[in-house]
Amino acid sequence: MINLFPGCLLATLVLLRAAAAQYSSDQCSWRGSGLTHEPHTRDVEQVYLRCSEGSLEWLYPTGALIVNLRPNVVPASTKYLSICIKPSKDSKGANIYLEKSGDLKVLVREQDHSPNQIYCYGNEEGSLFIEATPQLDISRKITAFQYELVQQRIGMRSPLLSAPCRPCSDAEVLLAVCSSDFVARGTIQDVTHNADLQESLINVVADKLYRQKSRIFYSTGRSKRWLGQVRTPLECGVRPGDGEFLFTGSLHFGEARLSCAPRFKDFQRLYHEAKGRGENPCEVAAD
């Protein structure tokens, strides 16, 4: 934990409990303005959010916010709960920290975040502390981000919270087929690389759609095939490949992100081997 205590931050946190709190009527998203603060005051506005996903938009940021994400889940499940935020492309005017017991740890600096970058942290690491940076002109400053709560499943990695370029183990593949937001059997049509976003966009043609949480894949009509796009970090170096794959992954911030994608024949082999041992976590049509 990094202890960041410039004088103004220390004074701000000391006054945190005494500040008059303002609450959002929307339990998922919050939108407010720094213009409601008196000039040069150091009060901290409390924001409470209780949903699994939502957004925050702070216009003309001045002073500070502390964001308490308190989801309506069973307390025991918060042990494996992580929170991910995705700043908007033009988010400016504040630094974002994690605050716990008076200690601050930098999460997102105003000048550092790149387009489409996602920042994740464990629920036990504290609350979000958002402090406006000194500005001569706040008229065009808006601090904004989306957030999602990610429940880590034991034995399954999230493409947002772990090294996504490592090949999945057999156990991870089997679990991904049973619990992913989307599962599709198909081929890679083409891959587009975006250096600015540090992402690769994979266009997939699916012959069989096992599951999708949202409309990631669209039917092409008479051909009975499905078209969809999934994303993966540019660093993974994805290239078009021949043959069939089993695409699995999660839906985050409205985008499909690739998790495990074994060749289909490899999935068939390990699935039948696991089934023979009685160790497959769910039944799927692997033929």
MIDOSE-1310 file (N, C-alpha, C; in nm, 2 decimals, decimal comma, always signed):
residues 287
minl	+0,08/-0,12/+0,00/+0,00/+0,00/+0,00/+0,09/+0,12/+0,00; +0,05/+0,22/-0,08/+0,13/+0,34/-0,09/+0,06/+0,45/-0,01; +0,14/+0,51/+0,08/+0,08/+0,61/+0,17/+0,11/+0,75/+0,10; +0,00/+0,81/+0,05/+0,02/+0,94/-0,02/-0,06/+1,04/+0,07
fpgc	+0,02/+1,13/+0,14/-0,04/+1,22/+0,23/+0,01/+1,36/+0,21; -0,01/+1,42/+0,09/+0,01/+1,57/+0,08/-0,09/+1,63/+0,18; -0,05/+1,75/+0,22/-0,13/+1,82/+0,32/-0,28/+1,83/+0,29; -0,31/+1,87/+0,17/-0,45/+1,89/+0,14/-0,53/+1,76/+0,15
llat	-0,47/+1,64/+0,11/-0,53/+1,52/+0,11/-0,56/+1,47/+0,26; -0,46/+1,50/+0,34/-0,47/+1,46/+0,48/-0,59/+1,54/+0,54; -0,59/+1,67/+0,52/-0,70/+1,75/+0,57/-0,83/+1,70/+0,52; -0,83/+1,67/+0,39/-0,96/+1,62/+0,33/-1,01/+1,50/+0,40
lvll	-0,92/+1,40/+0,43/-0,96/+1,28/+0,49/-1,00/+1,29/+0,63; -0,94/+1,38/+0,70/-0,97/+1,41/+0,84/-1,11/+1,47/+0,85; -1,15/+1,55/+0,75/-1,28/+1,61/+0,75/-1,39/+1,52/+0,69; -1,35/+1,40/+0,65/-1,44/+1,31/+0,57/-1,56/+1,28/+0,65
raaa	-1,55/+1,24/+0,78/-1,67/+1,20/+0,85/-1,76/+1,31/+0,89; -1,70/+1,43/+0,90/-1,78/+1,55/+0,94/-1,85/+1,62/+0,82; -1,81/+1,58/+0,70/-1,87/+1,65/+0,59/-2,01/+1,62/+0,57; -2,09/+1,71/+0,52/-2,23/+1,69/+0,50/-2,24/+1,60/+0,37
aqys	-2,31/+1,48/+0,39/-2,32/+1,39/+0,28/-2,43/+1,42/+0,18; -2,41/+1,40/+0,05/-2,52/+1,41/-0,04/-2,54/+1,28/-0,11; -2,66/+1,23/-0,13/-2,68/+1,10/-0,18/-2,75/+1,10/-0,31; -2,72/+1,00/-0,40/-2,78/+0,99/-0,53/-2,91/+0,91/-0,51
sdqc	-3,01/+0,94/-0,58/-3,13/+0,87/-0,58/-3,13/+0,74/-0,66; -3,03/+0,74/-0,75/-3,01/+0,62/-0,84/-2,91/+0,53/-0,77; -2,94/+0,41/-0,74/-2,85/+0,32/-0,67/-2,74/+0,26/-0,76; -2,76/+0,28/-0,89/-2,66/+0,22/-0,99/-2,57/+0,33/-1,04
swrg	-2,61/+0,45/-1,06/-2,53/+0,55/-1,13/-2,55/+0,68/-1,05; -2,44/+0,76/-1,06/-2,45/+0,89/-1,00/-2,40/+1,00/-1,09; -2,46/+1,12/-1,09/-2,42/+1,23/-1,17/-2,43/+1,35/-1,08; -2,32/+1,43/-1,07/-2,32/+1,55/-0,99/-2,23/+1,65/-1,04
sglt	-2,22/+1,77/-0,97/-2,14/+1,88/-1,01/-2,06/+1,93/-0,90; -1,94/+1,97/-0,93/-1,85/+2,03/-0,82/-1,90/+2,17/-0,79; -1,98/+2,23/-0,87/-2,03/+2,36/-0,85/-2,12/+2,37/-0,73; -2,16/+2,26/-0,67/-2,24/+2,26/-0,55/-2,15/+2,29/-0,43
heph	-2,02/+2,27/-0,44/-1,93/+2,30/-0,33/-1,90/+2,45/-0,31; -1,88/+2,49/-0,19/-1,84/+2,62/-0,17/-1,69/+2,64/-0,21; -1,65/+2,75/-0,27/-1,52/+2,77/-0,31/-1,42/+2,75/-0,20; -1,31/+2,67/-0,23/-1,20/+2,65/-0,14/-1,23/+2,56/-0,01
trdv	-1,35/+2,50/-0,01/-1,38/+2,41/+0,10/-1,32/+2,28/+0,07; -1,31/+2,20/+0,18/-1,24/+2,07/+0,16/-1,34/+1,96/+0,20; -1,47/+1,98/+0,19/-1,56/+1,87/+0,22/-1,55/+1,76/+0,12; -1,60/+1,64/+0,16/-1,60/+1,53/+0,07/-1,74/+1,48/+0,06
eqvy	-1,78/+1,46/-0,06/-1,92/+1,42/-0,08/-1,92/+1,26/-0,09; -2,01/+1,20/-0,01/-2,03/+1,06/-0,01/-2,12/+1,01/-0,12; -2,08/+0,91/-0,19/-2,17/+0,85/-0,30/-2,18/+0,70/-0,27; -2,30/+0,65/-0,27/-2,33/+0,51/-0,24/-2,39/+0,45/-0,36
lrcs	-2,33/+0,34/-0,41/-2,38/+0,27/-0,53/-2,40/+0,12/-0,49; -2,51/+0,06/-0,52/-2,54/-0,08/-0,48/-2,57/-0,18/-0,59; -2,53/-0,15/-0,71/-2,56/-0,23/-0,82/-2,44/-0,31/-0,87; -2,46/-0,40/-0,96/-2,34/-0,48/-1,01/-2,27/-0,40/-1,12
egsl	-2,34/-0,30/-1,18/-2,28/-0,22/-1,28/-2,35/-0,08/-1,29; -2,28/+0,01/-1,34/-2,33/+0,15/-1,35/-2,23/+0,25/-1,39; -2,25/+0,37/-1,36/-2,16/+0,48/-1,40/-2,15/+0,59/-1,30; -2,05/+0,67/-1,32/-2,04/+0,80/-1,24/-1,99/+0,91/-1,33
ewly	-2,05/+1,03/-1,32/-2,02/+1,14/-1,40/-2,01/+1,26/-1,31; -1,90/+1,32/-1,30/-1,87/+1,44/-1,21/-1,84/+1,56/-1,29; -1,93/+1,65/-1,31/-1,91/+1,77/-1,39/-1,83/+1,87/-1,31; -1,75/+1,95/-1,37/-1,68/+2,06/-1,30/-1,62/+2,02/-1,17
ptga	-1,53/+1,91/-1,16/-1,49/+1,86/-1,04/-1,41/+1,96/-0,95; -1,46/+1,97/-0,83/-1,38/+2,05/-0,72/-1,40/+1,97/-0,59; -1,30/+1,98/-0,50/-1,31/+1,91/-0,38/-1,29/+1,76/-0,40; -1,37/+1,67/-0,34/-1,34/+1,53/-0,35/-1,47/+1,45/-0,33
livn	-1,47/+1,33/-0,39/-1,58/+1,23/-0,37/-1,52/+1,11/-0,31; -1,60/+1,04/-0,23/-1,57/+0,90/-0,19/-1,68/+0,82/-0,23; -1,65/+0,71/-0,31/-1,75/+0,63/-0,37/-1,75/+0,49/-0,30; -1,87/+0,46/-0,23/-1,88/+0,34/-0,16/-1,96/+0,24/-0,25
lrpn	-1,90/+0,14/-0,30/-1,97/+0,03/-0,37/-2,01/-0,08/-0,28; -2,14/-0,09/-0,25/-2,19/-0,18/-0,15/-2,29/-0,27/-0,22; -2,26/-0,37/-0,29/-2,35/-0,45/-0,37/-2,44/-0,53/-0,27; -2,56/-0,55/-0,32/-2,66/-0,63/-0,24/-2,63/-0,78/-0,27
vvpa	-2,53/-0,83/-0,21/-2,49/-0,97/-0,22/-2,47/-1,03/-0,09; -2,46/-1,16/-0,08/-2,43/-1,23/+0,04/-2,29/-1,19/+0,09; -2,28/-1,15/+0,22/-2,15/-1,10/+0,27/-2,03/-1,19/+0,24; -2,05/-1,32/+0,25/-1,94/-1,42/+0,23/-1,89/-1,42/+0,09
stky	-1,97/-1,38/-0,01/-1,93/-1,38/-0,15/-1,84/-1,26/-0,18; -1,84/-1,16/-0,10/-1,75/-1,04/-0,13/-1,61/-1,08/-0,12; -1,57/-1,19/-0,07/-1,43/-1,23/-0,06/-1,37/-1,25/-0,20; -1,45/-1,29/-0,29/-1,40/-1,31/-0,43/-1,45/-1,20/-0,52
lsic	-1,49/-1,09/-0,47/-1,55/-0,98/-0,55/-1,44/-0,88/-0,59; -1,43/-0,85/-0,71/-1,35/-0,75/-0,76/-1,43/-0,64/-0,83; -1,37/-0,52/-0,84/-1,44/-0,41/-0,90/-1,35/-0,35/-1,01; -1,41/-0,33/-1,13/-1,34/-0,28/-1,24/-1,40/-0,15/-1,29
ikps	-1,32/-0,05/-1,32/-1,37/+0,07/-1,37/-1,31/+0,10/-1,51; -1,38/+0,17/-1,59/-1,34/+0,20/-1,72/-1,36/+0,35/-1,75; -1,26/+0,43/-1,73/-1,28/+0,58/-1,75/-1,32/+0,61/-1,89; -1,40/+0,71/-1,91/-1,44/+0,75/-2,04/-1,32/+0,81/-2,12
kdsk	-1,34/+0,81/-2,25/-1,22/+0,86/-2,33/-1,17/+1,00/-2,29; -1,26/+1,09/-2,26/-1,23/+1,23/-2,23/-1,23/+1,26/-2,09; -1,23/+1,16/-2,00/-1,23/+1,19/-1,85/-1,11/+1,27/-1,81; -1,14/+1,39/-1,75/-1,04/+1,48/-1,70/-1,08/+1,54/-1,57
gani	-0,98/+1,60/-1,50/-1,02/+1,68/-1,38/-1,00/+1,62/-1,25; -0,96/+1,49/-1,24/-0,94/+1,43/-1,11/-0,85/+1,31/-1,11; -0,79/+1,28/-1,00/-0,72/+1,16/-0,98/-0,80/+1,06/-0,90; -0,79/+0,93/-0,92/-0,87/+0,83/-0,85/-0,78/+0,75/-0,77
ylek	-0,81/+0,73/-0,64/-0,73/+0,65/-0,55/-0,82/+0,55/-0,48; -0,75/+0,45/-0,42/-0,81/+0,36/-0,33/-0,78/+0,41/-0,19; -0,88/+0,42/-0,11/-0,87/+0,47/+0,03/-0,91/+0,36/+0,13; -0,82/+0,33/+0,22/-0,85/+0,23/+0,33/-0,78/+0,27/+0,45
sgdl	-0,85/+0,29/+0,56/-0,80/+0,33/+0,69/-0,70/+0,45/+0,68; -0,73/+0,55/+0,60/-0,65/+0,67/+0,59/-0,54/+0,66/+0,49; -0,51/+0,54/+0,44/-0,40/+0,53/+0,34/-0,46/+0,54/+0,20; -0,38/+0,60/+0,11/-0,42/+0,62/-0,03/-0,33/+0,54/-0,12
kvlv	-0,39/+0,48/-0,22/-0,31/+0,41/-0,33/-0,36/+0,46/-0,46; -0,27/+0,51/-0,55/-0,31/+0,56/-0,68/-0,37/+0,45/-0,76; -0,49/+0,47/-0,82/-0,55/+0,38/-0,91/-0,54/+0,43/-1,06; -0,59/+0,56/-1,07/-0,59/+0,62/-1,21/-0,55/+0,77/-1,19
reqd	-0,43/+0,80/-1,25/-0,40/+0,94/-1,26/-0,47/+1,01/-1,38; -0,50/+1,14/-1,36/-0,57/+1,21/-1,46/-0,50/+1,20/-1,60; -0,37/+1,22/-1,60/-0,30/+1,23/-1,73/-0,25/+1,09/-1,78; -0,27/+0,98/-1,70/-0,21/+0,86/-1,74/-0,30/+0,76/-1,81
hspn	-0,43/+0,76/-1,79/-0,52/+0,66/-1,85/-0,52/+0,67/-2,00; -0,52/+0,55/-2,06/-0,53/+0,55/-2,21/-0,67/+0,50/-2,25; -0,71/+0,53/-2,38/-0,84/+0,49/-2,42/-0,87/+0,34/-2,40; -0,99/+0,31/-2,35/-1,03/+0,17/-2,34/-0,97/+0,10/-2,22
qiyc	-0,88/+0,16/-2,15/-0,81/+0,09/-2,04/-0,90/+0,06/-1,92; -0,89/-0,06/-1,86/-0,97/-0,10/-1,75/-0,89/-0,12/-1,63; -0,93/-0,07/-1,51/-0,86/-0,08/-1,39/-0,94/-0,17/-1,29; -0,88/-0,27/-1,23/-0,95/-0,36/-1,14/-0,88/-0,36/-1,01
ygne	-0,96/-0,39/-0,90/-0,90/-0,40/-0,77/-1,00/-0,49/-0,68; -0,95/-0,54/-0,58/-1,03/-0,63/-0,49/-1,12/-0,55/-0,40; -1,23/-0,60/-0,37/-1,33/-0,53/-0,29/-1,27/-0,50/-0,15; -1,18/-0,58/-0,10/-1,13/-0,56/+0,03/-1,02/-0,45/+0,03
egsl	-0,98/-0,39/-0,08/-0,88/-0,29/-0,09/-0,92/-0,15/-0,05; -1,06/-0,13/-0,04/-1,10/+0,00/+0,01/-1,21/+0,06/-0,08; -1,23/+0,19/-0,06/-1,33/+0,26/-0,14/-1,26/+0,35/-0,24; -1,33/+0,40/-0,34/-1,27/+0,49/-0,44/-1,27/+0,63/-0,38
fiea	-1,16/+0,69/-0,38/-1,14/+0,83/-0,34/-1,10/+0,91/-0,46; -1,19/+1,01/-0,50/-1,17/+1,08/-0,62/-1,15/+1,23/-0,59; -1,03/+1,28/-0,61/-0,99/+1,42/-0,58/-0,97/+1,50/-0,70; -1,04/+1,61/-0,71/-1,02/+1,70/-0,82/-0,88/+1,76/-0,82
tpql	-0,82/+1,77/-0,94/-0,69/+1,83/-0,95/-0,70/+1,98/-0,97; -0,60/+2,06/-0,92/-0,61/+2,20/-0,94/-0,63/+2,24/-1,08; -0,72/+2,33/-1,11/-0,75/+2,37/-1,25/-0,77/+2,52/-1,25; -0,72/+2,59/-1,35/-0,75/+2,73/-1,38/-0,89/+2,75/-1,44
disr	-0,93/+2,65/-1,52/-1,06/+2,65/-1,59/-1,12/+2,52/-1,58; -1,23/+2,50/-1,50/-1,30/+2,37/-1,48/-1,42/+2,36/-1,58; -1,44/+2,46/-1,66/-1,56/+2,46/-1,74/-1,57/+2,34/-1,84; -1,46/+2,28/-1,88/-1,47/+2,17/-1,97/-1,42/+2,04/-1,91
kita	-1,41/+2,03/-1,78/-1,36/+1,91/-1,71/-1,48/+1,83/-1,67; -1,47/+1,70/-1,70/-1,57/+1,60/-1,66/-1,49/+1,47/-1,62; -1,51/+1,43/-1,50/-1,45/+1,30/-1,46/-1,56/+1,19/-1,47; -1,55/+1,09/-1,55/-1,65/+1,00/-1,57/-1,59/+0,86/-1,59
fqye	-1,66/+0,76/-1,54/-1,63/+0,62/-1,57/-1,75/+0,53/-1,55; -1,74/+0,41/-1,61/-1,83/+0,30/-1,59/-1,77/+0,21/-1,49; -1,85/+0,13/-1,42/-1,79/+0,03/-1,32/-1,87/-0,10/-1,34; -1,80/-0,21/-1,30/-1,86/-0,34/-1,30/-1,81/-0,42/-1,18
lvqq	-1,89/-0,50/-1,12/-1,85/-0,59/-1,02/-1,83/-0,72/-1,08; -1,71/-0,78/-1,06/-1,67/-0,91/-1,12/-1,66/-1,01/-1,01; -1,74/-1,12/-1,01/-1,74/-1,23/-0,91/-1,64/-1,33/-0,97; -1,53/-1,35/-0,90/-1,43/-1,44/-0,94/-1,48/-1,58/-0,91
rigm	-1,49/-1,67/-1,01/-1,53/-1,81/-0,99/-1,40/-1,89/-0,96; -1,41/-1,97/-0,85/-1,29/-2,05/-0,82/-1,26/-2,14/-0,93; -1,13/-2,14/-0,97/-1,08/-2,23/-1,08/-1,10/-2,17/-1,22; -1,16/-2,05/-1,23/-1,18/-1,98/-1,36/-1,13/-1,84/-1,35
rspl	-1,05/-1,81/-1,45/-0,99/-1,67/-1,45/-1,08/-1,58/-1,53; -1,07/-1,45/-1,50/-1,14/-1,35/-1,57/-1,05/-1,28/-1,67; -1,09/-1,25/-1,79/-1,00/-1,18/-1,89/-0,97/-1,04/-1,84; -1,04/-0,99/-1,74/-1,01/-0,85/-1,69/-0,91/-0,86/-1,58
lsap	-0,89/-0,97/-1,51/-0,82/-0,97/-1,38/-0,70/-1,06/-1,38; -0,66/-1,12/-1,49/-0,55/-1,20/-1,49/-0,48/-1,20/-1,63; -0,36/-1,26/-1,64/-0,29/-1,26/-1,77/-0,37/-1,33/-1,88; -0,43/-1,26/-1,97/-0,52/-1,32/-2,07/-0,45/-1,40/-2,18
crpc	-0,32/-1,38/-2,20/-0,25/-1,44/-2,31/-0,20/-1,58/-2,28; -0,20/-1,62/-2,15/-0,16/-1,75/-2,12/-0,26/-1,85/-2,17; -0,22/-1,96/-2,23/-0,31/-2,07/-2,27/-0,39/-2,12/-2,15; -0,52/-2,15/-2,17/-0,60/-2,21/-2,07/-0,56/-2,35/-2,04
sdae	-0,57/-2,39/-1,91/-0,55/-2,53/-1,88/-0,67/-2,61/-1,92; -0,66/-2,74/-1,92/-0,78/-2,83/-1,95/-0,90/-2,80/-1,85; -0,87/-2,78/-1,72/-0,97/-2,75/-1,62/-1,04/-2,62/-1,65; -0,96/-2,52/-1,69/-1,01/-2,39/-1,72/-1,10/-2,39/-1,84
vlla	-1,06/-2,47/-1,94/-1,15/-2,48/-2,06/-1,28/-2,54/-2,03; -1,28/-2,65/-1,95/-1,41/-2,72/-1,92/-1,50/-2,63/-1,84; -1,44/-2,55/-1,74/-1,52/-2,46/-1,66/-1,57/-2,34/-1,74; -1,49/-2,29/-1,84/-1,53/-2,18/-1,92/-1,65/-2,22/-2,01
vcss	-1,65/-2,34/-2,06/-1,76/-2,38/-2,14/-1,89/-2,38/-2,06; -1,88/-2,41/-1,93/-2,00/-2,42/-1,85/-2,05/-2,29/-1,79; -1,96/-2,19/-1,78/-2,00/-2,07/-1,70/-1,97/-1,94/-1,78; -1,92/-1,94/-1,90/-1,89/-1,82/-1,97/-2,02/-1,75/-2,02
dfva	-2,01/-1,62/-2,04/-2,12/-1,54/-2,10/-2,15/-1,58/-2,24; -2,05/-1,62/-2,31/-2,08/-1,67/-2,45/-1,99/-1,79/-2,48; -2,05/-1,89/-2,55/-1,97/-2,01/-2,60/-2,02/-2,03/-2,74; -1,92/-2,04/-2,83/-1,95/-2,05/-2,97/-1,85/-2,14/-3,04
rgti	-1,89/-2,22/-3,13/-1,80/-2,30/-3,22/-1,79/-2,24/-3,35; -1,67/-2,21/-3,40/-1,66/-2,14/-3,53/-1,52/-2,12/-3,57; -1,51/-2,03/-3,67/-1,38/-2,00/-3,73/-1,35/-1,85/-3,72; -1,22/-1,82/-3,74/-1,18/-1,67/-3,74/-1,19/-1,62/-3,89
qdvt	-1,28/-1,52/-3,90/-1,29/-1,46/-4,04/-1,17/-1,37/-4,07; -1,14/-1,28/-3,97/-1,03/-1,19/-3,98/-1,00/-1,13/-3,85; -0,89/-1,06/-3,83/-0,85/-1,00/-3,71/-0,80/-0,86/-3,74; -0,85/-0,76/-3,67/-0,81/-0,62/-3,68/-0,74/-0,57/-3,56
hnad	-0,62/-0,51/-3,57/-0,54/-0,47/-3,46/-0,55/-0,32/-3,45; -0,57/-0,27/-3,32/-0,59/-0,13/-3,30/-0,48/-0,09/-3,20; -0,38/-0,02/-3,24/-0,27/+0,02/-3,15/-0,31/+0,12/-3,05; -0,40/+0,21/-3,09/-0,45/+0,32/-3,00/-0,52/+0,26/-2,88
lqes	-0,61/+0,16/-2,91/-0,68/+0,10/-2,80/-0,61/-0,02/-2,74; -0,50/-0,06/-2,80/-0,42/-0,17/-2,75/-0,51/-0,30/-2,75; -0,59/-0,32/-2,85/-0,68/-0,43/-2,86/-0,68/-0,49/-3,00; -0,71/-0,62/-3,00/-0,73/-0,69/-3,13/-0,88/-0,73/-3,14
linv	-0,94/-0,70/-3,25/-1,09/-0,73/-3,27/-1,09/-0,85/-3,36; -1,15/-0,96/-3,31/-1,16/-1,09/-3,38/-1,30/-1,10/-3,44; -1,32/-1,11/-3,57/-1,45/-1,14/-3,63/-1,46/-1,29/-3,65; -1,57/-1,34/-3,58/-1,59/-1,48/-3,57/-1,71/-1,52/-3,65
vadk	-1,70/-1,63/-3,73/-1,82/-1,69/-3,79/-1,85/-1,82/-3,72; -1,96/-1,83/-3,65/-2,00/-1,94/-3,57/-2,10/-2,03/-3,64; -2,07/-2,16/-3,64/-2,16/-2,26/-3,69/-2,26/-2,31/-3,58; -2,21/-2,30/-3,46/-2,30/-2,35/-3,35/-2,28/-2,25/-3,23
lyrq	-2,40/-2,20/-3,18/-2,40/-2,11/-3,07/-2,45/-2,18/-2,95; -2,37/-2,21/-2,85/-2,41/-2,28/-2,73/-2,48/-2,19/-2,63; -2,43/-2,06/-2,62/-2,48/-1,97/-2,52/-2,43/-1,83/-2,55; -2,52/-1,73/-2,52/-2,47/-1,59/-2,52/-2,56/-1,51/-2,43
ksri	-2,49/-1,43/-2,35/-2,57/-1,35/-2,25/-2,64/-1,23/-2,31; -2,58/-1,18/-2,41/-2,64/-1,07/-2,48/-2,63/-1,09/-2,63; -2,67/-1,00/-2,71/-2,66/-1,02/-2,86/-2,52/-1,00/-2,91; -2,43/-1,09/-2,88/-2,29/-1,08/-2,92/-2,28/-1,13/-3,07
fyst	-2,36/-1,24/-3,09/-2,36/-1,30/-3,22/-2,49/-1,28/-3,29; -2,49/-1,25/-3,42/-2,62/-1,23/-3,49/-2,63/-1,33/-3,60; -2,76/-1,38/-3,62/-2,78/-1,48/-3,72/-2,77/-1,41/-3,86; -2,72/-1,49/-3,95/-2,70/-1,44/-4,09/-2,82/-1,48/-4,18
grsk	-2,92/-1,55/-4,12/-3,04/-1,58/-4,19/-3,04/-1,72/-4,24; -3,06/-1,74/-4,37/-3,07/-1,88/-4,43/-2,95/-1,97/-4,41; -2,84/-1,91/-4,40/-2,71/-1,99/-4,39/-2,70/-2,06/-4,25; -2,78/-2,02/-4,15/-2,78/-2,07/-4,02/-2,64/-2,06/-3,95
rwlg	-2,58/-1,95/-3,98/-2,45/-1,92/-3,92/-2,46/-1,79/-3,84; -2,37/-1,77/-3,75/-2,37/-1,65/-3,67/-2,25/-1,57/-3,68; -2,26/-1,44/-3,68/-2,15/-1,35/-3,69/-2,13/-1,27/-3,56; -2,01/-1,25/-3,51/-1,99/-1,18/-3,39/-1,85/-1,13/-3,38
qvrt	-1,82/-1,04/-3,29/-1,69/-0,98/-3,26/-1,65/-1,00/-3,12; -1,53/-1,04/-3,10/-1,48/-1,05/-2,96/-1,34/-0,98/-2,96; -1,31/-0,93/-2,84/-1,19/-0,85/-2,82/-1,08/-0,93/-2,73; -0,96/-0,90/-2,76/-0,85/-0,95/-2,68/-0,74/-0,85/-2,68
plec	-0,65/-0,84/-2,57/-0,54/-0,75/-2,57/-0,45/-0,76/-2,69; -0,40/-0,65/-2,74/-0,31/-0,65/-2,85/-0,19/-0,73/-2,83; -0,14/-0,73/-2,70/-0,02/-0,80/-2,66/-0,03/-0,95/-2,68; -0,15/-1,00/-2,70/-0,16/-1,15/-2,71/-0,12/-1,19/-2,86
gvrp	-0,12/-1,10/-2,95/-0,07/-1,13/-3,08/-0,16/-1,22/-3,16; -0,29/-1,21/-3,15/-0,38/-1,30/-3,22/-0,37/-1,28/-3,37; -0,37/-1,39/-3,44/-0,36/-1,39/-3,58/-0,47/-1,49/-3,64; -0,52/-1,46/-3,76/-0,61/-1,55/-3,82/-0,56/-1,69/-3,83
gdge	-0,64/-1,80/-3,80/-0,59/-1,93/-3,80/-0,69/-2,02/-3,87; -0,65/-2,13/-3,93/-0,74/-2,22/-4,00/-0,80/-2,32/-3,89; -0,91/-2,37/-3,93/-0,97/-2,47/-3,85/-1,08/-2,41/-3,75; -1,14/-2,50/-3,68/-1,25/-2,46/-3,59/-1,20/-2,44/-3,45
flft	-1,25/-2,34/-3,38/-1,22/-2,31/-3,24/-1,35/-2,31/-3,16; -1,33/-2,32/-3,03/-1,44/-2,30/-2,93/-1,41/-2,17/-2,86; -1,49/-2,07/-2,89/-1,47/-1,94/-2,84/-1,55/-1,92/-2,71; -1,49/-1,88/-2,60/-1,56/-1,86/-2,47/-1,51/-1,72/-2,42
gslh	-1,59/-1,66/-2,34/-1,55/-1,54/-2,28/-1,66/-1,47/-2,20; -1,63/-1,34/-2,16/-1,72/-1,27/-2,08/-1,76/-1,14/-2,15; -1,87/-1,09/-2,10/-1,92/-0,96/-2,15/-1,89/-0,85/-2,04; -1,81/-0,75/-2,08/-1,77/-0,65/-1,99/-1,79/-0,51/-2,06
fgea	-1,86/-0,42/-1,99/-1,88/-0,29/-2,04/-1,93/-0,29/-2,18; -2,03/-0,39/-2,20/-2,09/-0,40/-2,33/-2,01/-0,46/-2,44; -1,89/-0,51/-2,41/-1,81/-0,57/-2,51/-1,77/-0,72/-2,48; -1,77/-0,80/-2,58/-1,73/-0,94/-2,56/-1,58/-0,96/-2,56
rlsc	-1,53/-1,02/-2,45/-1,39/-1,03/-2,43/-1,35/-1,18/-2,42; -1,25/-1,22/-2,50/-1,22/-1,36/-2,52/-1,15/-1,41/-2,39; -1,18/-1,53/-2,35/-1,12/-1,60/-2,24/-1,04/-1,72/-2,30; -1,10/-1,84/-2,30/-1,04/-1,96/-2,35/-1,09/-1,98/-2,49
aprf	-1,00/-2,02/-2,58/-1,04/-2,05/-2,72/-0,95/-2,16/-2,78; -0,98/-2,28/-2,73/-0,90/-2,40/-2,78/-0,95/-2,44/-2,92; -0,87/-2,51/-2,99/-0,92/-2,57/-3,11/-1,03/-2,67/-3,08; -1,13/-2,68/-3,16/-1,25/-2,76/-3,12/-1,21/-2,91/-3,10
kdfq	-1,12/-2,96/-3,19/-1,09/-3,10/-3,18/-1,01/-3,13/-3,04; -0,94/-3,03/-2,99/-0,87/-3,04/-2,86/-0,98/-3,04/-2,75; -1,08/-2,95/-2,77/-1,18/-2,95/-2,67/-1,26/-3,08/-2,66; -1,29/-3,14/-2,78/-1,36/-3,26/-2,79/-1,28/-3,37/-2,71
rlyh	-1,15/-3,38/-2,74/-1,07/-3,48/-2,67/-1,08/-3,47/-2,52; -1,05/-3,35/-2,47/-1,04/-3,33/-2,32/-1,18/-3,35/-2,26; -1,29/-3,31/-2,33/-1,42/-3,32/-2,28/-1,46/-3,47/-2,26; -1,43/-3,55/-2,36/-1,47/-3,69/-2,36/-1,38/-3,76/-2,25
eakg	-1,26/-3,72/-2,24/-1,17/-3,78/-2,14/-1,23/-3,75/-2,00; -1,27/-3,62/-1,98/-1,32/-3,58/-1,85/-1,45/-3,65/-1,82; -1,53/-3,67/-1,93/-1,66/-3,74/-1,91/-1,64/-3,88/-1,87; -1,54/-3,95/-1,93/-1,51/-4,08/-1,90/-1,47/-4,10/-1,75
rgen	-1,41/-4,00/-1,70/-1,37/-4,00/-1,56/-1,48/-3,95/-1,46; -1,59/-3,90/-1,52/-1,70/-3,84/-1,44/-1,66/-3,71/-1,38; -1,57/-3,63/-1,45/-1,52/-3,51/-1,40/-1,56/-3,38/-1,48; -1,64/-3,40/-1,58/-1,69/-3,28/-1,66/-1,79/-3,20/-1,58
pcev	-1,77/-3,07/-1,56/-1,86/-2,99/-1,48/-2,00/-2,97/-1,53; -2,02/-2,99/-1,66/-2,16/-2,98/-1,72/-2,16/-3,06/-1,85; -2,28/-3,08/-1,90/-2,30/-3,15/-2,02/-2,31/-3,06/-2,14; -2,24/-3,08/-2,25/-2,25/-3,00/-2,37/-2,25/-3,09/-2,49
aad	-2,29/-3,05/-2,60/-2,29/-3,13/-2,73/-2,15/-3,11/-2,79; -2,06/-3,20/-2,76/-1,92/-3,19/-2,80/-1,89/-3,26/-2,93; -2,00/-3,31/-3,00/-1,98/-3,38/-3,12/-2,01/-3,30/-3,24
